[in-house]
């Protein structure tokens, strides 16, 4: 395949999904700057492997590369015990995907309540055990199907479903306890 054809294929397969790649990387790394580094590295890997891309779901293919790159990057650049939390900006996307919205800034009280609610949700997601948090982010934030998540994580689809149910249950339980 010529370099021009590879560049065109990269543009068709990878570029439309960069926003999702960045959102996943933000949730996995915990901040935008690290996420940008991860996505840049993942794009280099995707470009190197684009000739071998066999078709199918390009988004799932790219997000798998981003996930693997994020864990490799974090193992090189972070202490093992570091806790990661996604960016608050992703919460608007979550709310929109579920047909709800976060409280508007109609006044200082509404703004304060909105910040407290988003902080509580962010903390509850961050407190989830890693397999549950990862599955929740891939499904509810990135919108991948159960089948795509199962393939990405190399686990049975039933495991994906049970992890997602447990993650959601733990979130509801945790958020129900906060004042």
N, C-alpha and C positions, 0 to 999 in steps of 0.2 A: 504494500500500500504506500502511495506517495505521501510525502510530508503534508502536501496540501489536502489530500483526502483525509489524513489523520486529524488535521486541524479542523476540518469541516465536521467530521464525526464527533470530535471532542465538543465542538460548539453545539451540536444537536443533542448529544447524550448527557453532557455534564452541566453546561452553563444554565439550562433552565431550572436546575435543582440546587443552585448555589445557596439560595435563601434557606432552604430546608437543611442543607449541609451545615450552614453557619448556626442555625438554631439548635441543631443536635449537638454540635461542638460546644456551644455555649452552655448547654445543660450538662454536658459531660465534664467540661473543664472548669466551669464556674465563673468564667468572665470572658468578656468580648475580646480582649487582646490575645489571650491564649487561644481562644477559638479561631481567631483569624490565622494564627500560626498553624494550627492543626489543619484548617481547611486549605491553606496554601500548600502544605505538605501533602495532603490528600489529593489535591488537584495534580500535583506533580506525579504522584503514583497512578492516578487515573489516566493521565496523559500517556504515561509509559505503558499502561496496560490496555489502552483503548483499542488497539489492533486485535486483542484477544477477546474483547467484549462480544458475546455471542447473541446479543439481543435480549429481549424480555424487558423486565421493569428496570429502566435506567435509574430511576430514583432510588429503588432498593439497592441496586448495585453500588451507586455512589455513596449512599448512607452507610453501607457495610464498610466501604473503604474508609470513610470518615470515622466510624466507630473504632475500627482497628487502629487507625492512625492516632486517634485521641488517646487510646490506652497505651500505645507505644510511646507517644510523646510525653504523657504524664509519668510513665515509669522512668523516663530519662530525666525529667525536669522537676519532679515534685517528690517531697517526702511521702512515704507510704500512708501515714495517718491523716493526711489532709482531707478535709471535708469539702465537697464541691456543691455549689448551689447555682441554679440557672439565673439568667437575667430576668428582672421584673418585666421587661418589655414583652417577653414571651407570654405572660399571663393574659394580655389583651388578646393575643392570637388564640389562646385556649378558650377564653370566654366567647369569642366570636365563633369559633368552631362548634360550640355547643349552643349557639343561639341566645346567649346571654351577654350581658355587658357588665363591666365593672362600674361602680357608682361614678357618676359624673362629678365634676368639680363645681357644684352649684354653690358651695360655700366652704368655709374653713372646716366645719364639722364633717361634711361629706368627704372632703379631701383627706382629713385625718383618718376617718373610718376606712376609706379605700386603701390608704397606705398600710394601715394595721391589718386589714384583711389580706392584702397581697403578701405582706411579710409573713403572716401566719401560714398561708398556703405555701409560700416558698420554703419556709422552715419545715413544714410537714412533709413536703416532697423530698427535701434534703435529708430528713431523718429516716426515710424509708431504707430498708436494707438494699444493698446495691442491685441484686437481681430484680427486685420489685420496682425500684426507681427506674432502672433502665427500660424495663418492659413498659411501664406507664408512659415514659417520655416517648418511646418509639410509637406507641399506639395512640395516645391521646394528644400528643403535641405534634408528632410528625405524621400521624394518620396512616401508618403502615398497617397492612392487613395482618391477621394472625399468622397466615402462611408465610408472609414475607419476614415477619419477626422470627418465626421458628427457624427459617432457613438462615437468617442472619446470625442468630445466637446458637445455632446447631443444637436445638432442643426440640422435642416433640411439640406439636401444636397444643396438646392438652396442657403441657407445662406452661406455655405462654398464657393460655386462658386462666389457669389457676394462679399464676403470678399476678396477672392483671386484676383478677378478682380480689386477691389478698391485698395488693397495693391500694386499690380503691377502698377496700374495707378499712385498712389502716389509716388512710387519709380521712375518711369519714369519722372514724373513732377519734383521731387526734384533733381534728377541727371541731368536733362536738365537745371536746373537753376545754377548749380555750375560752376564756371569758369574753 
